[in-house]
Amino acid sequence: MIKQPLLITLIDLTIFQAIWWLGVLVGQAALLSLVLLLCLHLVLINQHLQRDLLALLVLAPLGWMLDLSLQAWGFWSLQTALPFWLLMIWAGFILSLFYSLAWLAKLPIFIQSLIGGIGGALSYLAGFKLGAISFIYPVFNTSLGLFFIWALFLPLLILGLDLFESSDD
């Protein structure tokens, strides 16, 4: 088990970036690789394995359902009805909230909202520019909508992480 905080942060950041890029650039064809990257994360950083797995099982599907709902409502198109690669990105993101993005939990909620709004919108905009997602509405309108969704959703996710702290092993 790795115990150095900087090394844990770097491993988490590297694995999440690999998951994001592989998911966005390759999509469903990368599903096995994405699952293996998540497993690698859990093996290398198994400090709080029970907490991490429980959070993944609850929060990653919630984020995925948010994205699937936006697709169902015609907000965008993901080229497939059930983009499991996107679920893997959500799983990596949830883990990052415990590790490389843990500093967000120490910020005031309005700063979390601002970071969530900007970061969330930019992440989807990058996915759009790389061809992983097609916006139905104009880019500005979609980005503005994503800003508000993520300004609400990120603080809620961070708050939700506290529910899993008692399941630490």
N, C-alpha and C positions, 0 to 999 in steps of 0.2 A: 504494500500500500504506500502510495506517495504521500509524504507529509509536508513538503515545502509549499507554502501558499503560492509563491510566484510560479513555481513549476505547475501546480494544479491549474492556476489561472491560464497559463500559456497552453497547456494541453487542452483545456476546455475550449479556449478561443480557437485554437487550430482545428480541433475536430468539428466545432460548430461551423466554422467557415468552410471546411471541406464538405460538410453536409449541405450547406446552403448552395454553394457553387455547383456541386454535383447534381443536386436536386433540380436546380434551375436550368442548368445546361443540358442535362441528360434526361431528366424526368423519370417516368415509370421504368425505363430500361435500367436505371441505376438502383432500383429498389433493394436488391440484395446487398450491394455495396453500402447503401445508406444504413441498412439494418446492422451490418458488420461494424460500421463506424460508431453507431450508438452502443453496440456491445463493447467495443474497444474502450469507449468512454467509461462505461460502467465497470469494466475490469481495471482500468488504470486508476480511476478515481472512485474507489469504492469506500470512501469515508462514511457515507450515509446511504448505503445501498437500499435499504428498506424505504427510507424517505424518498429517495430519487425515483425508485420504481413506482411507488404509490402516486407521486405527483405526475409522473409520465402517464400513468393509466387514467388519471382524472383530467388533468389540465391540457395535455396535448390534444385529446379528442375534442375538448371544448373549443380550442383555437381552430382546429380543423373544421369543426361544425360552423364556426363563424364564417370561415372562408367559403365553405360549401353553400351556406345560406346566401352569401353575397352573390355567388355564382347562380344559384337558383332564382334569385330575384333579378337576374339580368344585369348585375353590376359589372361583371366581367366574364370571360370564358377561359377555362383552364384546359381546353382541348380533350378532357376526359371527365366523365361524371364523378369518378372516385379517384382523385389524384393522390395515391398513397405516398408518393414522394413528398407531397406537401405535409402530410402527417408526420413524416420523418423530420422535416424541417422544424415543425412545431415541437417535436420531442427534443431536438437539439437545442432549440430556443429555451424551453422550460429548464433544461439542465443548466444552460448558461445563466439563467436568472439565479441559480444557487451558487454559481462559481464565478465566472469571469464578469458577470453583470450584477453580482451581489451588492455592489456599491450603490446601485439604484435604490435599494430598500432604505438606505440611510438618508435619502433626499426627501424634501417636502413634497407632498402630493402634487402641488401645482408644477413643480419642476419635473417630476415623473411624467405628468401629463404632457408637458411641452416636449420632453425627450421622446415619449411614446408617439406623439403626433408627428413629429418631424421624422424620427427614425422609422416608424411604421410606414408612413407614406413613401419615404425614399426607398425602402426595401422593395415595396411593390412596384414602384416606378422603375427600379433597376431590373426587376423580373420582367416588366413590360418591355423595357429596352432590349433585353436579352432574348425575348420571344417566348418566355415561359407562360406568359399570361397576356390576354388580349382585353383591352379596356373597351367597353361598349360605349361609354360616354366620353366626351372630350377629356384629355389628359388632366387639364387643370381641375375640372369638376370632380373627376375621380380622385385625384390627389387630395383635394380639399375634403371630400367625404372621408377618405382614409385617415386624414389628419384628425378629424373629430372622433372617428371610431377608435383609433389608437390612443388618443388623448384620454379616453375613458377606459379602454381595455387594459392598457399597461398597468396603471395603478391597481386595478382590480386583480390582475394576475399576481402582482407583487403582494397584495394583501392576501390573496389565496395561498401563497407559499407558506404563510404562517400556520395554516391548517395542518401542514405536513411535518412541522418541526417536532411535534410530540411523537411522531412515528420514527424518530431517529433510533438507530440501533446502537 
